[in-house]
Amino acid sequence: MSERLNKTPAVVVYGVLLVLISNFVYAVTAQSSQESRTIRLHPDNPHYFLWRGKATVLITSGEHYGAVLNRAFDYKKYFKTLESLGFNLTRTFSGAYCEPVGAFRIQNNTLAPAKEQLICSWARSDQPGYANGGNKFDLAKWDPAYFKRLRDFVGQAGKRGVVVELVLFCPFYEDAMWKLSPMNAANNINGIGKMKRTEVYTLKYPGLLAVQDAMVRRIVEELKDFDNLYYEICNEPYFGGVTLEWQGHIAETIAEAEADFETRHLIAQNIANKYQKITDPNPLVSIFNFHYAKPPNTVTDNYGLNRVIGDDETGFAGSEPKPYRLEGWDFIIAGGAVYDNLDYSFTVGHEDGTAKINAPGGGGDVLHKQLGILSDFINSFDFIKMMPDDSVIKGGVQDKATARALAQKGRAYAIYINGGGKARLQVELPKGKYTAEWINTKTGKADKNEAFEHSGDNRTLESPKYQDDIALRILRSD
């Protein structure tokens, strides 16, 4: 071998080395390019996302989580609508959980498929007897049609600029939900799932845990190449007996399944309704989700974790847009990076968001426009360089109103006032030239503009009259 090498011209060896180096650089560059596109925590400010090379906040008003598991739902029309509204997130359930018709007083619930319309990871057997029509499930076999639909769902979302939060599991709030789950022994041919609904998401039953692990690994394998995806372990695990140990186990299963992948997806954990101070964060979790997080103290008190804080479900506050608009603005200006309203205007047959709402929550055209204004407002800033800092507001807020600020001191200020009808806001600003715009949260228009040169200390900025809430954009202009 050494004799042959000695007779090989140096230029040939050099050429071979160049090819090898070139191939290595190409492989590293390709992997780096994919990693830079896949949604992840922003390296300069991990309270936000980096997706497809851009700093990203996720804001949406989306359907009730049945877009994949409900065969009748036309998700292509749905994604076309989300794109037209400027929304960039959808939250969907895997199919291990679904709901009976009429649950939670929701009519035309996408998470309550009609008879024989449920599709999930497990294949149907040849034995009749599933609780909502059709054959029972075989937990040892996969349904190719489901994974084809799931891959197409995530792919179609990506084409429309929409990120998918795929929720793997959900607790069974009532026996009626557990009676519909393929994991219930009454609905499968494997004899697995003979326990109370409050013990499904524990480590007590190795047979069921193995089924859950296998489903997670298969989904993760099927979706490994998508850049517009992250996983939530379990929806609202503070109900229905879900244990922290089980949640940690599922997070490890995701991480282990992706260990050899070129890119890995973020993992989200649903922490609490409204508020909780996180004291022992799971190191595998990058997104901490809350529901109905108003006021958004949970953002402030968990900000030091340097991870994304999300409000990925709100609703059940009536049909008017006001409470959802207020909650969204408060949460994003407090420093949150995910806001997802639970929207009942998206149903089977009305995937364009035009359904008449008959549910204990809201949605529809007016709210869509108002949340779009919130999205436009936050994206008008270089928010990666900003952080929550209410201390810049020195006074001028009416009684029972609140004011929040997201600031890059001396450069940019995003301020939101919730309540009142008029403000003489005192804002601490360094010396310089500035422009100030008072933004109507219902129309998106600037109801008042002001350009000024400031000598330092506090500046009083008087708002126009407003109803319920108003936003203020201050930018350095020199």
N, C-alpha and C positions, 0 to 999 in steps of 0.2 A: 504493500500500500504506500509506504514512504517513498519507494523508488518511482512509482507512478506519479506521485505528487511532485517529486523533484523534477520530473520531465514536463510537468504542466506549466505552460507559460503563465507568468505572474498576472498578465492582463486578464486571463480567464478566471483565475482565482479571485481577483479583484471584482470581476463582473458578477461572479456567483455571490460574493459577499454583499455586493450592492443590491442584488435581487432579494436576498434574504432579509437585509435591513429594510428594504422598501416594503416587503410583505409585512414585516413586523410593525413598521410605522403605520401602514394602512390599516392593519387589524386594530391597533391601539386607537388610531384616529376614529375609525368606524365605531368602536365601542364608546369612546369619549363623546362622539357626536350623538349617539343614541341616549347616553346618560344625560347629556345636556338638554335633550328634548323631553325626556320622561319627567313627569311632575315630581318635584322634590322640594325640600325646604330650601329657601334661598340662602346661598352661602354668605351673603352680606347682611342678611337680616332674617333669621329663621322663624320669625313670627309670620312670615309670608311664604308664598310658593315661587319657585322658578319653573316655568313650563314653556317648552318650545322656545327657550332663549329669552323669555319675557317675564318680568315680575308680575305676579298674578294674585288677585283676590277672587274668590269664588262666590258669586251671588246668583241666586236663582229663585224661581217659584215653580216647583215641580210637582209631577203627579204623585199619587200615593203608593209608590214603590212596587207596583205590579207590572211594570212595562215588559219585563222579561218573562215572568212566570205565568202571565195571562196571555194565552195564545191569541186572543181576539184583539189585543192592543196593537195598533199600528204605530210602532215607534219611529218609523221614518218620517211620518207626518209630524209627530211630536218633536223630533229633533229639528226639523225645518222651522217649526214655530219658535222653539227656544233660541235658535240662531237669529231669527228675525227680531226677537225681543232683546237681544244682546246678553242673554243668560248663558253661563258657561259651566253649569253643573247639573247633574241629575243624580238622585239617590234611588237605588233599586235593591230589592231583596232577591236572594238566590233561588227561592222556591222551597226551602226546607220548612218554611212557615207560610201560611196564608190564612185568610179570615173568612168567616161565614157571611153571607149576605145580611146586611143590616147591622153588622158589628159597629159599635161606637156611634150609632145613629147616622152612619154614612150611607147615602144612597148612591148607586152607580160607582161603587168602590172598586178601583182597579186591582186592589189587593184581595178582592173576593171574586175570583173567577167563576163564571157560570159552570154548570155541570159539564164535566169532561174537558174543561178548558185549562186545567192546571198542567203545566209542564215543568219538570224539574230535572235534576241531574240523574235521578234513578229511573231506569226503564220500567215500563209496565210489564207485569207478568201475564200469563195466560189464564189467571184465576180472577173471576169477577169479585167485586166486593169493596172497592174504594168508596169511602163515605160520600164523596161528591161526584159519583158516577164514573163508570169505567172500571178497568181491572185494577187489582192491587199492584203495589210496587215490589220490585225485586232489588233489595239494597245491595246485592252483589253484582249488579249489572248497570251499565251506564246507558243513557239515552242519547244517541248521536244527534238526534234532532234538537235536543236542548242545547248541546254545546255549539251546534251550528248557529242556533238563534242567539246564544250568548255572545259568541265571537262577532256575529254580524251587528249585534246591538252596540257593542263597544266600538266596533269599527265605524259604524254610521255616526255615532256620537263624536268620534274623533274628527271625522270629515266636516262636521258642523261646528267644531271648536268647543265641544262639550266634554268635560271631565266626568267620569263615572265613579261615584262612591258605591262600591258593591258591598252590601251588608250581608254577611255570610249567614248569620243566625238571628233569631228573635225569640224572646221568651213567650211562653203561652200564658196570656193574661187570664184566660178563662178555659174551662174544660172544652168549650165549643171550638176553640182554636186547636187544642191538642188532638181533638177527634178528627181533624182534617189533615194532620201532618203525616207524611209518608214514614216518619220515624216512629209512629205509634204502631205497636204490634198488630192492631186491628186493621191496619192499612198496608201491611207488607207480608210477604210469604216467608220471611226469614225468622220469624219468632222473636225479633228484636224490638225493644221498646215497651217492655212490660213494667212500667213504673209510673209514678205520679208525674204530672206535668211539671211540678216544682223540682224534680230531680233529673230532668233531661240534660241540663247543662252543668253537670258535676263530674267528678272523676270516679264516681261510685260504680259505674257499669262499663267494664272494659269492652264488651261487645258493641254497645252503642257508640262509645268513644272512638273505636276503630272505624266505624262507619262515618262518623263526623270527620275524622282525620283524613280518610280516603277522599271524601268529597272536597275538602279544602285543597288537598294536594292536586287533585284532578283539575279543579277550577284554576288554580295557580299555574299549572302547566299549560292549560289551554290558552291562558291570557298573557303569557309571559312576554310577548312581543309588543304589547300595546303601551303607548306612552301616556294615555289619558285615563289613568286608572289608579285608584287606591282602595284598600280593603278596610272595612270596619268589622271588627270581630263580632259584635253583637249589638243589636238595637236595644236600648233601654234595659241593660242587664241588672238594674236595681229593682226590677220586678221579677217575679216568677222563679226565684230560687237560684239564679245564676251566680256561680261562685267566682271569686277573683282567681282562684287556682286554675279553674277551667279556662278562664279568659287568657291567663298567662300561657297555658298549654297551647291554645289555638294560635296565639301570637308566635310561639316557638315553631309550631307546625308550618305556618306561612314562611317564616324566616328560613327554616331548614329546607323547605321545598324550593326556595329561590336561591339557595346558597351558591349554586354553580351557574346561575343565570348571568348573562352579561349585564343586565340591569335589574334592579330590585324595586319593588313598589312600596310606597309608604303604608304604614299600618295605623289605623285610627282606633281609639277606644272611647266608647260612650261613657261619660263619667257620672252625670247626674242631671236631673231636672233642675233648672233654675241656677243652682249654685253649689259649689263644693271647692274647698281648698285642697289641692292635691299634695299629699305629703310623701308618697312613696311611688314616684312615677316609674312605669315599666320602661326600661331602656330601649325596648324594641318598638315602642309607640312614638310616633312623630306628630300625631294630631290628637288633641283632646277635645272631644265633642260634648256639647251640652244641648239640652232642649229647653225652650221657653226661658232663655237666659235674659231676663229683664228684672231689674236693671242689670247692666253687664258687669257686675262686680267680680264675676268669675274670671273675666279677662284680666282685670287689674291684679287680682290676688294670685293669679297663676302666670303672670307675664314673665316672671323671673326664671321660669323653666326653659325659656328660649325655644319654644316649640309653637306650632300653630294651635290657636284656640278657635273652635268652631261652634256656631249655633246652627246645627244641621237639621233641626226641626222646630218649627213654631206653627201654631194654629189654635183651634178650639177657643177663639176669642171673638166669635161672631163673623158675620159676612162683610162688614165694612173694612176698607183697606187701612184705616187709620192705625189700629194697634200693631199691625204687621210692619207698616212703614216706620213707625216710631221705634219699634224694637230693632229693626234692621239698621237704621241710621245710628242709634245709640251704640249698637254692638260693633259696627265697623269703625266708627270714630273712636271707640274705646281701645281699638287695637286688634280686634278680631279679624280673621281672614276668610271665614266661611259663613255665609248666611243663606239658609234654605227654608223658604216658606212652604208649608204643606198646602198644596193648591188643588181644590176639588173641581176646578173648571176643566181639568184634563180627565176625560173618561173614555171608555170604549165608544167609538163612534164620534167623539168630539176631541180627538187628539190634538186639535188646534187650539184648545183652551176656550171653547165657546159654549161649554155645557152650562145649563142652568144649575146653580149650586143648591143642593139639598143635603147639607152636612153642617156640623158644628164649627166649621172653619170658613175661610175665605178663599179668594183667588179672583181671577177674571181680569178683564182688560184694564180697568183703572189701576189696580194694584200692580199689574205687569209694567205699566208705564212708570209708576212711581218708583218701583225698585230699579228700573232701568236708569232713572235719574240718579239714584244712589250710586249705581255702578259707574256712570259717566263722571260723577263728582270725584269719587276716590281715584279713578284712573286719570283724572286731570292733574294729579300730583305725582311726583317721584317719591312714592310712599315708602320705598325701601329705605330712604334716608330719614324717615320720620319716626317718631315714637309718641305714645300717649303722654301728654304733659298738661294737665288741667291747671297747673300753677301759673301759666301765662295769662289766665283769666283772673283779673283782679277785682271785678265787681260789675255791677250793672245788669244783673239777671233778676228778673221779677220773682216775687215769692212763689213757691211751689213749682218753679221752673228749674231745669238743670242745664248746665253747659259743659260740654266736653271739647277737648282740643287734641288734635294729632299734629305734632309740630316738628319742623326742622328749623330750629331757632335761627332767626335772622334771615331765613329764606322763604319758608312756606308754612302756612297754618290752615288746617281744616278744622273748623269749629261748628258744632251743632248745638242748637238750643231746642230743648224739648219742653214745651209749655209756655205759658204767657202769651202776649200779643204784641209786645213792643220791648225793645232792649236798648240800653245805652251802655254798650259793652266796653269795659276797660281792659285793654289787652297790652301786656308788656312787650314792647318791641325795641330792638336795638336801633341805633341811628341809621337812617337810610330812606330811600324812596320806595313806596309800596303802592299796590293797587288792591282795593277791597271790593268784593262783589257779594251782595246778599242774594242767595239762591233760593227761589221758591221750590220747596220739595215736592210740590204737586204738579208744577208746570215745567220745571227745569230752567225757567228763565231767570235772569238776573234782575230782580225788582229794584235794585239800587246799586250804582257803581260810584266809586270814589278813588281818586288818585291823590296821594299826599306825600309830602316830605316830612320826615319825623326826626326830631332831635334826640330821641332816646327816652327811656322810662315808659310811662303808660300813655296809651293813645285811646281816646274815647271814640267809639264807632257806633253811630246811632242807626238802628235798623229801621226799615219801613214797617208799617203795621202788618201783622201776619196772623194766621190762625193755626193754632196747635204747635207748629214747629217751623224752624227756618235754619238755613246753613249759611256759613260765611267762609269765603275763600280769600285769604290774604297771601299775596305773592310779592317778593322783592322785585323791584323793577329797574334798579340801576345796575 
